[in-house]
């Protein structure tokens, strides 16, 4: 399994790039952090405080806010990929919509993922007569 600090380093590598690999890395970051939440840490901030911040003297690490944003981004990417297909991540990267995607409300992403998973023809697709 990849360590938390390796995922942090990978997220930093893709932070300024509109990249499919960046979105996949954010999903891995989200998953890794979520596993830690199940085991010993009550919040994502605790994961940062106890596992990432102590490494500040050894390596370049992101700030707490950035770490939390990466976790939230990973959650959104995972929801979309799980709702439809991993190719959606390619579309987000290729169309340069990462910023808009980041600003989208969690409810919007959840509704989109649910619509992709089980579309309601009367709601999302024009009904043919």
N, C-alpha and C positions, 0 to 999 in steps of 0.2 A: 504494500500500500504506500502511496506517496505521502510524505509528511506534510503537515500544515504549512511549514515554512517554504517547502518546495512549491506548493500551490500559490502561496503569496508571491514568490519570485516570478512564477509563470504569469500570474495576473498582472504584475507590474510590467512584464515584457509586452503584453498586448494592450495596455491601457490606452494608448493613443492611436491604436490601429483599428480600423473597421475590419475585423477579422472573424472568420468562422471559428478558427482555433481559439480565439479569445473568448467567444461565447461558450465553447465547450469547456475551456479552462475555468470559466466562472461557474459552470454547472458542477464541475469537480470540486471547486472551492465550497460551493453551497452544500454539496453532499458530505464532504469531509467535516465541515463545521457542524452540520446536522448530526452526524455520528457522535461528535464530542458533546453535543447538547444532550443526547440520550444517555451518555455515560456519566460525566462528572460535572458538567457546567450547566447552570440554569438558563443562561442567556448567551447570545452571540457576543455581547460585550465582555462577558466573563471569559469566553474563549480567547478573545483578543488580549485581555488584561493578564491572563495566566499563562498563555502559550506564545503569544507573538511579541508583546511589549518587552518582556525580559530579554529578548534577542536584540534589542535596540543597539547595544554596544558592539555586537558581533557582525551585524549586517544591516543594510538599508531596509527598513520596513515601512509600510504605509501607515498613515495616521488611522486612528480609530474610525473616523467617519468614512474614510475610503474603504476600509475593511468591511464595514457594515453595508456600504453601497455595493461592493462586490458580492456580498452574500445575497442581498436583495436582487441584484441583476441575475445571479445564478438561479435563484428561485423562479424568476420570470422566464428565463430561457428554458429551464427544465419544464415548466408548465406548458409553454408553447410546443416544445419538441414532443412532449408526452401527449399533448392534445392532437397533434397532427403528425408531423414528421420532422426529422432532424434537418431536412432540406429547408425548412423555414428559417433556420439559423443562417443558412447560406444567403437566403433572400434578404434578411435583415442586414447582413454584412455587405452584400453586393449592391444593395440599393442605398446604402449609407443612411439608414434610418435608426442607427443605434441611439442617437441622442433622443429622438422622439420616443423610441421604445423605453428608454430609461425613465422618461418623464410620465409615461402612462401609469394610471392608477392600477393598483393591484386587482381591483374588481374588473377593470377593463381586460386585463390579461387573462384573468380566470374565465370571464365570459367568452373571450375569443378562443381559448383552449377548449372550453366545453362545446362551443359551436363547431370547432374542427373535429372534435371527437364524436359528437352526435348532433349533426346539424338538424335544425327544425326548418323544413322546407318553407313553411308559411311565414317564418320570421326573417330568415336570412337570404333566401333564394326566391326570386320572383316566381310565383305560382303560374303554371301554364294553364290556359283555359281550354 
